[in-house]
Structure formats: C-alpha cells, structure tokens
Amino acid sequence: MSLPTLTRLCSRPLLANSSRSFAPLRSSRFYSSESESASLSEGEKHIFDKLTKELSPARLRVVDVSGGCGSMYAIDIASEQFKGLSIVKQHRKINEILKEEIKGMHGLQLKTASN
C-alpha cells in the first residue's frame, strides 16, 4: 500500500513567507487607510482596495495565508453595512464582492462584524 502524495497548491515554498504566515494574531496589523496598507502584497492590496471601495470598513485586515502565492486569504472586516445582517448574509456580501477573485482561490477565511 502506498501513501498518498501531497500536491503543492502554489509554486512558492510554504515557509518562504513564514514570519507573515505564522505570525500570532496579537502582532497582526489592522489597516484603516490606503497609506497604512503599503506593506501588503499585490493580492492583499487588490482585495483590500476592493472591499474598502464597496464597504467603507471601520476595520479591515487582509492576509495571504497561503505562504504568499495568493491561493488563500484571511479577511477580518467590520463595516456599518453589516448592521442587522446575519453572519451568513455578511459572508455572502463579501463573497459577492470578491466572486471573480474567489474563482482563482483555494479558500477564504472570513471574520465579519458590524460597527
């Protein structure tokens, strides 16, 4: 019996961006303005800008948790537009905004809240 082989989801080594991928949440930075988001990767910045334009969030954090290859993102967002919506409806709203980007992703982690 042979063991199953693991298939790499992206071309970059998993630990290439380890300080960012495995940083504890308490040291994560929350960005609320475009100037503060300068250290984001291209994919993170694209998602950050799109969500900022559509939802005007009070809090937004976008992190590429795939090791830097853009196949999986974690998003933490708080917006007035979520007020009165269930968590499922908040997540659906994010999914609708990012539907084109999601087609090329392996996964998406969402944490949403209203202000």
N, CA, C and O atoms as CSV, one atom per row, in Angstrom:
chain,resi,resn,atom,element,x,y,z
A,1,MET,N,N,0.846,-1.174,0.000
A,1,MET,CA,C,0.000,0.000,0.000
A,1,MET,C,C,0.892,1.237,0.000
A,1,MET,O,O,1.779,1.367,0.843
A,2,SER,N,N,0.662,2.119,-0.919
A,2,SER,CA,C,1.466,3.335,-0.982
A,2,SER,C,C,0.730,4.491,-0.325
A,2,SER,O,O,-0.499,4.557,-0.329
A,3,LEU,N,N,1.503,5.383,0.228
A,3,LEU,CA,C,0.920,6.560,0.869
A,3,LEU,C,C,0.537,7.583,-0.188
A,3,LEU,O,O,1.204,7.686,-1.217
A,4,PRO,N,N,-0.530,8.344,0.052
A,4,PRO,CA,C,-0.903,9.384,-0.913
A,4,PRO,C,C,0.167,10.469,-0.952
A,4,PRO,O,O,0.818,10.751,0.054
A,5,THR,N,N,0.335,11.056,-2.091
A,5,THR,CA,C,1.311,12.136,-2.220
A,5,THR,C,C,0.621,13.475,-2.035
A,5,THR,O,O,-0.544,13.652,-2.392
A,6,LEU,N,N,1.351,14.395,-1.480
A,6,LEU,CA,C,0.825,15.743,-1.291
A,6,LEU,C,C,1.104,16.565,-2.533
A,6,LEU,O,O,2.202,16.514,-3.089
A,7,THR,N,N,0.129,17.306,-2.958
A,7,THR,CA,C,0.283,18.171,-4.114
A,7,THR,C,C,0.420,19.604,-3.641
A,7,THR,O,O,-0.386,20.076,-2.839
A,8,ARG,N,N,1.422,20.291,-4.127
A,8,ARG,CA,C,1.639,21.686,-3.760
A,8,ARG,C,C,0.592,22.554,-4.453
A,8,ARG,O,O,0.364,22.416,-5.655
A,9,LEU,N,N,-0.045,23.448,-3.692
A,9,LEU,CA,C,-1.074,24.335,-4.223
A,9,LEU,C,C,-0.502,25.564,-4.898
A,9,LEU,O,O,-1.185,26.211,-5.691
A,10,CYS,N,N,0.728,25.890,-4.597
A,10,CYS,CA,C,1.322,27.076,-5.181
A,10,CYS,C,C,2.794,26.827,-5.452
A,10,CYS,O,O,3.375,25.860,-4.960
A,11,SER,N,N,3.381,27.701,-6.232
A,11,SER,CA,C,4.754,27.491,-6.662
A,11,SER,C,C,5.787,27.942,-5.634
A,11,SER,O,O,6.937,27.506,-5.689
A,12,ARG,N,N,5.404,28.797,-4.712
A,12,ARG,CA,C,6.355,29.266,-3.698
A,12,ARG,C,C,6.415,28.268,-2.554
A,12,ARG,O,O,5.391,27.678,-2.210
A,13,PRO,N,N,7.577,28.060,-1.954
A,13,PRO,CA,C,7.678,27.166,-0.803
A,13,PRO,C,C,6.808,27.683,0.335
A,13,PRO,O,O,6.667,28.892,0.517
A,14,LEU,N,N,6.236,26.783,1.086
A,14,LEU,CA,C,5.322,27.140,2.161
A,14,LEU,C,C,5.966,28.064,3.189
A,14,LEU,O,O,5.304,28.971,3.694
A,15,LEU,N,N,7.220,27.858,3.504
A,15,LEU,CA,C,7.863,28.658,4.537
A,15,LEU,C,C,8.565,29.897,4.009
A,15,LEU,O,O,9.250,30.581,4.770
A,16,ALA,N,N,8.414,30.201,2.739
A,16,ALA,CA,C,9.090,31.362,2.155
A,16,ALA,C,C,8.679,32.657,2.826
A,16,ALA,O,O,9.469,33.599,2.896
A,17,ASN,N,N,7.470,32.715,3.313
A,17,ASN,CA,C,6.949,33.933,3.929
A,17,ASN,C,C,6.503,33.618,5.355
A,17,ASN,O,O,5.495,34.149,5.823
A,18,SER,N,N,7.251,32.757,6.046
A,18,SER,CA,C,6.812,32.203,7.316
A,18,SER,C,C,6.576,33.247,8.401
A,18,SER,O,O,5.665,33.073,9.211
A,19,SER,N,N,7.344,34.303,8.451
A,19,SER,CA,C,7.144,35.290,9.504
A,19,SER,C,C,5.775,35.940,9.387
A,19,SER,O,O,5.194,36.342,10.395
A,20,ARG,N,N,5.265,36.045,8.199
A,20,ARG,CA,C,3.958,36.647,7.976
A,20,ARG,C,C,2.848,35.617,8.083
A,20,ARG,O,O,1.786,35.902,8.636
A,21,SER,N,N,3.084,34.428,7.562
A,21,SER,CA,C,2.059,33.395,7.541
A,21,SER,C,C,1.743,32.856,8.922
A,21,SER,O,O,0.596,32.513,9.205
A,22,PHE,N,N,2.745,32.777,9.784
A,22,PHE,CA,C,2.546,32.157,11.075
A,22,PHE,C,C,2.640,33.139,12.228
A,22,PHE,O,O,2.796,32.730,13.378
A,23,ALA,N,N,2.548,34.419,11.937
A,23,ALA,CA,C,2.598,35.435,12.985
A,23,ALA,C,C,1.354,35.325,13.856
A,23,ALA,O,O,0.254,35.141,13.334
A,24,PRO,N,N,1.508,35.433,15.172
A,24,PRO,CA,C,0.337,35.372,16.041
A,24,PRO,C,C,-0.590,36.555,15.784
A,24,PRO,O,O,-0.144,37.628,15.377
A,25,LEU,N,N,-1.872,36.352,16.024
A,25,LEU,CA,C,-2.873,37.376,15.747
A,25,LEU,C,C,-2.583,38.667,16.501
A,25,LEU,O,O,-2.820,39.753,15.971
A,26,ARG,N,N,-2.082,38.572,17.715
A,26,ARG,CA,C,-1.856,39.791,18.504
A,26,ARG,C,C,-0.839,40.735,17.874
A,26,ARG,O,O,-0.839,41.930,18.171
A,27,SER,N,N,0.036,40.209,17.000
A,27,SER,CA,C,1.011,41.087,16.359
A,27,SER,C,C,0.566,41.537,14.968
A,27,SER,O,O,1.283,42.275,14.293
A,28,SER,N,N,-0.604,41.096,14.546
A,28,SER,CA,C,-1.110,41.486,13.232
A,28,SER,C,C,-1.478,42.958,13.225
A,28,SER,O,O,-1.857,43.523,14.250
A,29,ARG,N,N,-1.359,43.574,12.047
A,29,ARG,CA,C,-1.689,44.986,11.912
A,29,ARG,C,C,-3.055,45.121,11.243
A,29,ARG,O,O,-3.367,44.414,10.286
A,30,PHE,N,N,-3.847,46.030,11.759
A,30,PHE,CA,C,-5.127,46.330,11.144
A,30,PHE,C,C,-4.981,47.637,10.387
A,30,PHE,O,O,-4.463,48.616,10.924
A,31,TYR,N,N,-5.429,47.656,9.158
A,31,TYR,CA,C,-5.280,48.823,8.305
A,31,TYR,C,C,-6.627,49.493,8.117
A,31,TYR,O,O,-7.632,48.831,7.860
A,32,SER,N,N,-6.637,50.797,8.245
A,32,SER,CA,C,-7.875,51.526,8.036
A,32,SER,C,C,-7.739,52.588,6.964
A,32,SER,O,O,-8.710,53.273,6.642
A,33,SER,N,N,-6.550,52.734,6.411
A,33,SER,CA,C,-6.387,53.691,5.327
A,33,SER,C,C,-5.432,53.131,4.291
A,33,SER,O,O,-4.627,52.246,4.582
A,34,GLU,N,N,-5.530,53.655,3.085
A,34,GLU,CA,C,-4.707,53.167,1.983
A,34,GLU,C,C,-3.221,53.364,2.254
A,34,GLU,O,O,-2.412,52.504,1.906
A,35,SER,N,N,-2.852,54.481,2.868
A,35,SER,CA,C,-1.433,54.747,3.121
A,35,SER,C,C,-0.840,53.745,4.103
A,35,SER,O,O,0.344,53.418,4.017
A,36,GLU,N,N,-1.652,53.258,5.031
A,36,GLU,CA,C,-1.178,52.283,6.002
A,36,GLU,C,C,-1.038,50.894,5.393
A,36,GLU,O,O,-0.391,50.032,5.988
A,37,SER,N,N,-1.621,50.655,4.231
A,37,SER,CA,C,-1.611,49.327,3.629
A,37,SER,C,C,-0.450,49.120,2.668
A,37,SER,O,O,-0.463,48.169,1.887
A,38,ALA,N,N,0.546,49.984,2.708
A,38,ALA,CA,C,1.656,49.922,1.759
A,38,ALA,C,C,2.432,48.614,1.826
A,38,ALA,O,O,3.024,48.206,0.826
A,39,SER,N,N,2.446,47.943,2.980
A,39,SER,CA,C,3.224,46.712,3.120
A,39,SER,C,C,2.472,45.467,2.653
A,39,SER,O,O,3.001,44.362,2.767
A,40,LEU,N,N,1.276,45.612,2.142
A,40,LEU,CA,C,0.505,44.467,1.659
A,40,LEU,C,C,1.065,43.954,0.341
A,40,LEU,O,O,1.632,44.713,-0.445
A,41,SER,N,N,0.896,42.642,0.108
A,41,SER,CA,C,1.281,42.071,-1.183
A,41,SER,C,C,0.305,42.573,-2.245
A,41,SER,O,O,-0.702,43.202,-1.920
A,42,GLU,N,N,0.598,42.299,-3.496
A,42,GLU,CA,C,-0.271,42.745,-4.594
A,42,GLU,C,C,-1.688,42.180,-4.450
A,42,GLU,O,O,-2.666,42.908,-4.618
A,43,GLY,N,N,-1.796,40.893,-4.139
A,43,GLY,CA,C,-3.111,40.266,-3.969
A,43,GLY,C,C,-3.861,40.819,-2.774
A,43,GLY,O,O,-5.058,41.092,-2.856
A,44,GLU,N,N,-3.154,40.984,-1.655
A,44,GLU,CA,C,-3.768,41.549,-0.456
A,44,GLU,C,C,-4.263,42.967,-0.733
A,44,GLU,O,O,-5.367,43.335,-0.330
A,45,LYS,N,N,-3.450,43.750,-1.416
A,45,LYS,CA,C,-3.806,45.142,-1.727
A,45,LYS,C,C,-5.037,45.203,-2.623
A,45,LYS,O,O,-5.915,46.041,-2.421
A,46,HIS,N,N,-5.103,44.309,-3.620
A,46,HIS,CA,C,-6.252,44.286,-4.526
A,46,HIS,C,C,-7.541,44.015,-3.747
A,46,HIS,O,O,-8.542,44.706,-3.938
A,47,ILE,N,N,-7.515,43.020,-2.878
A,47,ILE,CA,C,-8.693,42.684,-2.072
A,47,ILE,C,C,-9.002,43.815,-1.101
A,47,ILE,O,O,-10.163,44.188,-0.933
A,48,PHE,N,N,-7.970,44.364,-0.461
A,48,PHE,CA,C,-8.140,45.478,0.472
A,48,PHE,C,C,-8.838,46.651,-0.214
A,48,PHE,O,O,-9.808,47.199,0.309
A,49,ASP,N,N,-8.338,47.028,-1.385
A,49,ASP,CA,C,-8.904,48.170,-2.115
A,49,ASP,C,C,-10.345,47.914,-2.538
A,49,ASP,O,O,-11.189,48.806,-2.442
A,50,LYS,N,N,-10.628,46.709,-3.004
A,50,LYS,CA,C,-11.981,46.385,-3.472
A,50,LYS,C,C,-12.982,46.414,-2.313
A,50,LYS,O,O,-14.075,46.962,-2.453
A,51,LEU,N,N,-12.616,45.832,-1.182
A,51,LEU,CA,C,-13.510,45.829,-0.023
A,51,LEU,C,C,-13.666,47.228,0.557
A,51,LEU,O,O,-14.754,47.594,1.002
A,52,THR,N,N,-12.596,48.012,0.556
A,52,THR,CA,C,-12.668,49.392,1.047
A,52,THR,C,C,-13.624,50.211,0.192
A,52,THR,O,O,-14.433,50.977,0.716
A,53,LYS,N,N,-13.534,50.050,-1.113
A,53,LYS,CA,C,-14.401,50.793,-2.039
A,53,LYS,C,C,-15.874,50.427,-1.839
A,53,LYS,O,O,-16.739,51.303,-1.831
A,54,GLU,N,N,-16.152,49.149,-1.681
A,54,GLU,CA,C,-17.541,48.679,-1.595
A,54,GLU,C,C,-18.171,48.838,-0.212
A,54,GLU,O,O,-19.370,49.094,-0.105
A,55,LEU,N,N,-17.365,48.685,0.859
A,55,LEU,CA,C,-17.944,48.603,2.199
A,55,LEU,C,C,-17.522,49.702,3.166
A,55,LEU,O,O,-18.087,49.792,4.256
A,56,SER,N,N,-16.561,50.534,2.813
A,56,SER,CA,C,-16.055,51.586,3.709
A,56,SER,C,C,-15.891,51.063,5.139
A,56,SER,O,O,-16.523,51.578,6.062
A,57,PRO,N,N,-15.057,50.057,5.324
A,57,PRO,CA,C,-14.968,49.422,6.642
A,57,PRO,C,C,-14.282,50.284,7.698
A,57,PRO,O,O,-13.412,51.100,7.394
A,58,ALA,N,N,-14.699,50.081,8.948
A,58,ALA,CA,C,-14.033,50.723,10.081
A,58,ALA,C,C,-12.765,49.954,10.422
A,58,ALA,O,O,-11.803,50.527,10.936
A,59,ARG,N,N,-12.765,48.655,10.135
A,59,ARG,CA,C,-11.603,47.801,10.374
A,59,ARG,C,C,-11.496,46.828,9.212
A,59,ARG,O,O,-12.493,46.245,8.785
A,60,LEU,N,N,-10.284,46.656,8.702
A,60,LEU,CA,C,-10.066,45.707,7.613
A,60,LEU,C,C,-8.660,45.152,7.689
A,60,LEU,O,O,-7.686,45.903,7.737
A,61,ARG,N,N,-8.561,43.850,7.701
A,61,ARG,CA,C,-7.273,43.160,7.683
A,61,ARG,C,C,-7.352,42.078,6.622
A,61,ARG,O,O,-8.262,41.250,6.648
A,62,VAL,N,N,-6.415,42.074,5.694
A,62,VAL,CA,C,-6.342,41.070,4.632
A,62,VAL,C,C,-4.958,40.440,4.700
A,62,VAL,O,O,-3.950,41.142,4.630
A,63,VAL,N,N,-4.906,39.116,4.837
A,63,VAL,CA,C,-3.631,38.411,4.938
A,63,VAL,C,C,-3.640,37.211,4.000
A,63,VAL,O,O,-4.571,36.405,4.013
A,64,ASP,N,N,-2.603,37.103,3.194
A,64,ASP,CA,C,-2.405,35.927,2.344
A,64,ASP,C,C,-1.858,34.829,3.251
A,64,ASP,O,O,-0.702,34.891,3.669
A,65,VAL,N,N,-2.679,33.825,3.559
A,65,VAL,CA,C,-2.276,32.745,4.465
A,65,VAL,C,C,-1.821,31.503,3.700
A,65,VAL,O,O,-1.704,30.423,4.280
A,66,SER,N,N,-1.564,31.655,2.409
A,66,SER,CA,C,-1.144,30.524,1.581
A,66,SER,C,C,0.367,30.451,1.437
A,66,SER,O,O,0.868,29.668,0.630
A,67,GLY,N,N,1.095,31.238,2.189
A,67,GLY,CA,C,2.540,31.257,2.048
A,67,GLY,C,C,3.000,32.255,1.011
A,67,GLY,O,O,4.165,32.245,0.613
A,68,GLY,N,N,2.114,33.105,0.576
A,68,GLY,CA,C,2.481,34.165,-0.359
A,68,GLY,C,C,2.095,33.936,-1.799
A,68,GLY,O,O,2.376,34.786,-2.644
A,69,CYS,N,N,1.456,32.812,-2.118
A,69,CYS,CA,C,1.134,32.543,-3.528
A,69,CYS,C,C,-0.265,33.007,-3.926
A,69,CYS,O,O,-0.622,32.934,-5.101
A,70,GLY,N,N,-1.060,33.483,-2.971
A,70,GLY,CA,C,-2.363,34.036,-3.307
A,70,GLY,C,C,-3.484,33.033,-3.462
A,70,GLY,O,O,-4.514,33.357,-4.051
A,71,SER,N,N,-3.314,31.808,-2.945
A,71,SER,CA,C,-4.376,30.821,-3.108
A,71,SER,C,C,-5.351,30.796,-1.939
A,71,SER,O,O,-6.412,30.180,-2.036
A,72,MET,N,N,-5.004,31.468,-0.816
A,72,MET,CA,C,-5.910,31.505,0.326
A,72,MET,C,C,-5.680,32.786,1.119
A,72,MET,O,O,-4.541,33.169,1.389
A,73,TYR,N,N,-6.772,33.436,1.485
A,73,TYR,CA,C,-6.699,34.698,2.223
A,73,TYR,C,C,-7.558,34.628,3.475
A,73,TYR,O,O,-8.580,33.943,3.506
A,74,ALA,N,N,-7.129,35.346,4.506
A,74,ALA,CA,C,-7.910,35.552,5.718
A,74,ALA,C,C,-8.295,37.026,5.743
A,74,ALA,O,O,-7.446,37.903,5.585
A,75,ILE,N,N,-9.580,37.287,5.942
A,75,ILE,CA,C,-10.091,38.657,5.955
A,75,ILE,C,C,-10.835,38.887,7.260
A,75,ILE,O,O,-11.705,38.101,7.634
A,76,ASP,N,N,-10.494,39.958,7.946
A,76,ASP,CA,C,-11.181,40.394,9.159
A,76,ASP,C,C,-11.698,41.794,8.861
A,76,ASP,O,O,-10.911,42.707,8.612
A,77,ILE,N,N,-13.015,41.969,8.886
A,77,ILE,CA,C,-13.608,43.239,8.465
A,77,ILE,C,C,-14.794,43.607,9.354
A,77,ILE,O,O,-15.583,42.749,9.749
A,78,ALA,N,N,-14.903,44.893,9.658
A,78,ALA,CA,C,-16.058,45.445,10.366
A,78,ALA,C,C,-16.581,46.611,9.536
A,78,ALA,O,O,-15.826,47.504,9.152
A,79,SER,N,N,-17.887,46.589,9.266
A,79,SER,CA,C,-18.489,47.634,8.442
A,79,SER,C,C,-19.906,47.934,8.912
A,79,SER,O,O,-20.632,47.038,9.341
A,80,GLU,N,N,-20.287,49.195,8.826
A,80,GLU,CA,C,-21.664,49.617,9.112
A,80,GLU,C,C,-22.659,48.889,8.213
A,80,GLU,O,O,-23.796,48.641,8.614
A,81,GLN,N,N,-22.235,48.548,7.006
A,81,GLN,CA,C,-23.137,47.896,6.052
A,81,GLN,C,C,-23.543,46.489,6.488
A,81,GLN,O,O,-24.446,45.898,5.895
A,82,PHE,N,N,-22.892,45.947,7.512
A,82,PHE,CA,C,-23.255,44.628,8.031
A,82,PHE,C,C,-24.316,44.720,9.128
A,82,PHE,O,O,-24.844,43.700,9.573
A,83,LYS,N,N,-24.624,45.933,9.558
A,83,LYS,CA,C,-25.578,46.122,10.652
A,83,LYS,C,C,-26.926,45.491,10.307
A,83,LYS,O,O,-27.502,45.764,9.253
A,84,GLY,N,N,-27.415,44.649,11.206
A,84,GLY,CA,C,-28.699,43.988,11.014
A,84,GLY,C,C,-28.641,42.726,10.167
A,84,GLY,O,O,-29.655,42.045,10.014
A,85,LEU,N,N,-27.482,42.401,9.616
A,85,LEU,CA,C,-27.339,41.202,8.788
A,85,LEU,C,C,-26.796,40.045,9.624
A,85,LEU,O,O,-25.961,40.245,10.506
A,86,SER,N,N,-27.275,38.843,9.342
A,86,SER,CA,C,-26.719,37.660,9.995
A,86,SER,C,C,-25.293,37.439,9.499
A,86,SER,O,O,-24.884,38.006,8.486
A,87,ILE,N,N,-24.550,36.619,10.212
A,87,ILE,CA,C,-23.174,36.297,9.803
A,87,ILE,C,C,-23.176,35.702,8.395
A,87,ILE,O,O,-22.319,36.038,7.578
A,88,VAL,N,N,-24.124,34.830,8.114
A,88,VAL,CA,C,-24.211,34.203,6.782
A,88,VAL,C,C,-24.404,35.269,5.706
A,88,VAL,O,O,-23.755,35.217,4.661
A,89,LYS,N,N,-25.288,36.231,5.951
A,89,LYS,CA,C,-25.522,37.291,4.964
A,89,LYS,C,C,-24.321,38.222,4.838
A,89,LYS,O,O,-24.045,38.724,3.748
A,90,GLN,N,N,-23.607,38.458,5.927
A,90,GLN,CA,C,-22.379,39.256,5.863
A,90,GLN,C,C,-21.348,38.554,4.983
A,90,GLN,O,O,-20.705,39.185,4.143
A,91,HIS,N,N,-21.196,37.246,5.180
A,91,HIS,CA,C,-20.234,36.471,4.389
A,91,HIS,C,C,-20.653,36.403,2.924
A,91,HIS,O,O,-19.809,36.465,2.031
A,92,ARG,N,N,-21.942,36.277,2.680
A,92,ARG,CA,C,-22.427,36.275,1.290
A,92,ARG,C,C,-22.115,37.593,0.597
A,92,ARG,O,O,-21.781,37.618,-0.588
A,93,LYS,N,N,-22.224,38.684,1.342
A,93,LYS,CA,C,-21.920,40.004,0.779
A,93,LYS,C,C,-20.447,40.075,0.358
A,93,LYS,O,O,-20.133,40.569,-0.725
A,94,ILE,N,N,-19.554,39.586,1.207
A,94,ILE,CA,C,-18.123,39.544,0.869
A,94,ILE,C,C,-17.902,38.641,-0.345
A,94,ILE,O,O,-17.176,39.005,-1.271
A,95,ASN,N,N,-18.529,37.467,-0.338
A,95,ASN,CA,C,-18.383,36.532,-1.462
A,95,ASN,C,C,-18.856,37.150,-2.772
A,95,ASN,O,O,-18.247,36.921,-3.817
A,96,GLU,N,N,-19.913,37.914,-2.729
A,96,GLU,CA,C,-20.426,38.562,-3.943
A,96,GLU,C,C,-19.437,39.624,-4.444
A,96,GLU,O,O,-19.179,39.720,-5.644
A,97,ILE,N,N,-18.897,40.408,-3.532
A,97,ILE,CA,C,-17.932,41.447,-3.909
A,97,ILE,C,C,-16.674,40.825,-4.515
A,97,ILE,O,O,-16.115,41.357,-5.475
A,98,LEU,N,N,-16.233,39.701,-3.955
A,98,LEU,CA,C,-14.976,39.073,-4.387
A,98,LEU,C,C,-15.187,37.854,-5.285
A,98,LEU,O,O,-14.284,37.026,-5.408
A,99,LYS,N,N,-16.360,37.724,-5.915
A,99,LYS,CA,C,-16.653,36.490,-6.656
A,99,LYS,C,C,-15.648,36.192,-7.763
A,99,LYS,O,O,-15.321,35.024,-7.978
A,100,GLU,N,N,-15.152,37.184,-8.462
A,100,GLU,CA,C,-14.164,36.941,-9.522
A,100,GLU,C,C,-12.828,36.491,-8.930
A,100,GLU,O,O,-12.173,35.604,-9.478
A,101,GLU,N,N,-12.426,37.095,-7.821
A,101,GLU,CA,C,-11.168,36.739,-7.174
A,101,GLU,C,C,-11.245,35.337,-6.573
A,101,GLU,O,O,-10.270,34.587,-6.611
A,102,ILE,N,N,-12.404,34.986,-6.019
A,102,ILE,CA,C,-12.594,33.684,-5.376
A,102,ILE,C,C,-12.438,32.539,-6.375
A,102,ILE,O,O,-12.017,31.445,-5.998
A,103,LYS,N,N,-12.769,32.776,-7.629
A,103,LYS,CA,C,-12.624,31.731,-8.654
A,103,LYS,C,C,-11.197,31.203,-8.735
A,103,LYS,O,O,-10.992,30.036,-9.070
A,104,GLY,N,N,-10.212,32.038,-8.436
A,104,GLY,CA,C,-8.817,31.636,-8.512
A,104,GLY,C,C,-8.208,31.246,-7.173
A,104,GLY,O,O,-7.004,31.005,-7.090
A,105,MET,N,N,-9.022,31.180,-6.122
A,105,MET,CA,C,-8.522,30.870,-4.780
A,105,MET,C,C,-8.813,29.426,-4.401
A,105,MET,O,O,-9.719,28.785,-4.933
A,106,HIS,N,N,-8.018,28.946,-3.471
A,106,HIS,CA,C,-8.261,27.634,-2.879
A,106,HIS,C,C,-9.243,27.774,-1.716
A,106,HIS,O,O,-10.066,26.889,-1.484
A,107,GLY,N,N,-9.155,28.884,-0.990
A,107,GLY,CA,C,-10.027,29.079,0.157
A,107,GLY,C,C,-10.016,30.515,0.643
A,107,GLY,O,O,-9.161,31.316,0.265
A,108,LEU,N,N,-10.993,30.823,1.497
A,108,LEU,CA,C,-11.146,32.167,2.038
A,108,LEU,C,C,-11.645,32.044,3.470
A,108,LEU,O,O,-12.653,31.383,3.720
A,109,GLN,N,N,-10.953,32.674,4.411
A,109,GLN,CA,C,-11.364,32.698,5.810
A,109,GLN,C,C,-11.943,34.073,6.094
A,109,GLN,O,O,-11.291,35.087,5.846
A,110,LEU,N,N,-13.166,34.113,6.614
A,110,LEU,CA,C,-13.818,35.395,6.870
A,110,LEU,C,C,-14.168,35.555,8.337
A,110,LEU,O,O,-14.646,34.622,8.983
A,111,LYS,N,N,-13.925,36.746,8.851
A,111,LYS,CA,C,-14.398,37.164,10.163
A,111,LYS,C,C,-15.025,38.530,9.945
A,111,LYS,O,O,-14.328,39.494,9.628
A,112,THR,N,N,-16.333,38.616,10.114
A,112,THR,CA,C,-17.045,39.863,9.846
A,112,THR,C,C,-17.768,40.350,11.098
A,112,THR,O,O,-18.110,39.564,11.982
A,113,ALA,N,N,-17.991,41.657,11.155
A,113,ALA,CA,C,-18.722,42.264,12.263
A,113,ALA,C,C,-19.290,43.593,11.805
A,113,ALA,O,O,-18.766,44.237,10.896
A,114,SER,N,N,-20.386,43.994,12.462
A,114,SER,CA,C,-20.902,45.343,12.210
A,114,SER,C,C,-20.264,46.262,13.236
A,114,SER,O,O,-19.772,45.801,14.266
A,115,ASN,N,N,-20.271,47.557,12.962
A,115,ASN,CA,C,-19.647,48.519,13.890
A,115,ASN,C,C,-20.473,48.653,15.135
A,115,ASN,O,O,-20.115,49.414,16.034
